[in-house]
Amino acid sequence: MSKFCLILICCTAFFVEADAVLMFGRINETSPCLIAMCYEDSDCVPVGCDVDVYGRIGCGYFRLNKYQYQQCYMPDRGELSEEDGWMRCAHSYECSATCIKTVAARFRVKCYAKSVCETIARLHDGGANGCRDRRTIEYWKKVESRCGDQCNSDPIFKRH
């Protein structure tokens, strides 16, 4: 019985609107840029944490770090401690994607003449001054190579 369950778990995958394959459930994402970032950060798997080049610990789909969580006003925290709220958000695609978009919206004025996808990618990688930090160019190029001409096809920042 356990071999059957293991095979079933290994072979189960869910498809996303943007043709992304995930083993952890369906994400409802239409932005090729965010999907490319998700794959670049974690292969779009919410499990685990890594230390980035700046020494920050990032977890979940986008390797969301605690500073990003604080800068996006700590969504989904509720009555949880800041640490537990960060972990909950990092392991939720919707919460972490919203957090990344919120941080990018706050600091995008520092990214003059950059495309929307480059802006969000470089701010995500390097923080508030990511567009001014040359070290974020490599991450942006990796994201761009994943989404190509589709990187800016879906507006991430919407005007109301």
C-alpha positions as a printed Julia matrix, in Angstrom:
160×3 Matrix{Float64}:
  0.0    0.0     0.0
  2.79   2.47    0.84
  4.57   1.87   -2.5
  1.32   2.62   -4.31
  0.86   5.85   -2.35
  4.44   6.91   -3.03
  4.03   6.33   -6.76
  0.73   8.18   -6.76
  2.24  11.15   -4.92
  5.27  11.25   -7.21
  3.15  11.16  -10.33
  0.49  13.66   -9.27
  0.82  17.16  -10.69
 -1.55  20.03  -11.16
 -1.58  22.4   -14.12
 -1.79  26.16  -13.83
 -3.34  28.62  -16.29
  0.17  29.55  -17.43
  1.12  25.92  -18.06
  3.2   25.72  -14.87
  3.33  22.26  -13.31
  3.22  22.04   -9.54
  3.07  19.17   -7.09
  1.73  21.32   -4.27
 -1.65  22.35   -5.6
 -2.95  24.78   -8.11
 -1.82  28.37   -8.24
 -3.96  30.85  -10.08
 -1.36  33.04  -11.73
 -1.46  34.64  -15.14
  1.73  36.7   -14.95
  4.59  35.07  -16.86
  6.96  37.3   -14.9
  5.82  36.05  -11.49
  5.8   32.45  -12.67
  9.35  32.86  -14.0
 10.43  34.35  -10.67
  8.78  31.5    -8.79
 10.67  28.92  -10.86
 13.94  30.82  -10.6
 13.64  31.1    -6.81
 12.41  27.62   -5.87
 11.34  25.65   -8.96
  7.92  26.86   -7.75
  7.98  24.55   -4.75
  6.94  26.07   -1.41
  9.11  23.81    0.73
 12.4   24.9     2.21
 14.51  27.96    2.89
 17.8   29.22    1.47
 20.29  31.96    2.27
 20.64  34.5    -0.55
 23.79  36.31   -1.68
 23.06  39.06    0.85
 22.9   36.61    3.77
 19.12  36.82    4.19
 17.07  33.69    4.8
 14.23  33.34    2.3
 11.54  30.66    2.35
  8.7   29.32    0.26
  7.78  29.82   -3.39
  9.65  33.12   -3.84
 12.2   32.64   -1.07
 10.43  35.49    0.71
 12.64  36.93    3.44
 11.54  38.45    6.71
 12.41  42.0     5.61
 10.2   41.71    2.54
  7.41  40.4     4.74
  7.77  43.41    7.04
  7.83  45.82    4.08
  4.58  44.42    2.67
  2.75  45.08    5.95
  2.77  41.44    7.14
 -0.35  40.04    5.43
 -2.03  36.88    6.78
 -0.37  37.38   10.16
 -3.52  37.54   12.27
 -2.69  36.61   15.85
  0.52  34.8    14.88
  3.97  35.94   15.88
  5.87  37.82   13.19
  8.03  34.75   12.55
  5.04  32.41   12.18
  3.18  34.93   10.03
  6.2   35.2     7.74
  6.4   31.42    7.4
  2.68  31.15    6.67
  2.91  33.85    3.99
  6.12  32.46    2.46
  4.52  29.06    1.97
  1.34  30.49    0.42
  1.73  31.37   -3.25
 -1.0   34.0    -3.14
  0.31  35.7    -0.01
  3.96  35.74   -1.08
  3.14  36.93   -4.62
  0.99  39.73   -3.19
  3.79  40.62   -0.8
  6.33  40.84   -3.62
  3.99  43.03   -5.68
  3.33  45.3    -2.68
  7.04  45.81   -2.02
  7.68  46.46   -5.72
  4.81  48.98   -5.86
  6.31  50.83   -2.88
  9.78  51.15   -4.39
  9.23  51.12   -8.16
  9.93  54.86   -8.44
 13.59  53.94   -7.87
 13.54  51.88  -11.09
 13.36  54.59  -13.71
 13.16  53.33  -17.32
 12.96  49.65  -16.35
 10.22  47.33  -17.58
  7.62  46.2   -15.05
  9.06  42.69  -14.89
 12.63  43.93  -14.5
 11.43  46.29  -11.76
  9.66  43.63   -9.74
 12.46  41.07  -10.22
 15.28  43.39   -9.23
 13.41  44.86   -6.26
 12.56  41.34   -5.12
 16.18  40.25   -5.4
 17.9   43.33   -4.01
 15.38  45.09   -1.81
 14.36  48.75   -1.98
 17.45  49.73   -3.98
 17.53  46.6    -6.12
 17.3   48.49   -9.4
 20.43  50.45   -8.48
 22.37  47.38   -7.38
 24.36  45.76  -10.2
 24.23  42.42   -8.39
 20.51  42.11   -9.22
 21.1   42.17  -12.98
 22.06  38.48  -12.98
 18.78  37.49  -11.28
 16.8   39.66  -13.7
 18.53  38.05  -16.71
 17.64  34.58  -15.38
 13.99  35.58  -14.93
 13.94  37.19  -18.37
 15.36  34.04  -19.96
 12.46  32.07  -18.47
  9.62  34.35  -19.6
 11.17  35.92  -22.72
  8.82  38.08  -24.78
  5.99  37.28  -22.37
  7.67  38.91  -19.34
  5.59  42.07  -19.54
  2.47  40.67  -21.21
  0.32  40.79  -18.07
  0.26  44.02  -16.07
  1.4   43.41  -12.52
  0.73  46.97  -11.38
 -2.85  47.89  -12.17
 -4.23  51.41  -12.06
 -7.61  51.81  -10.44
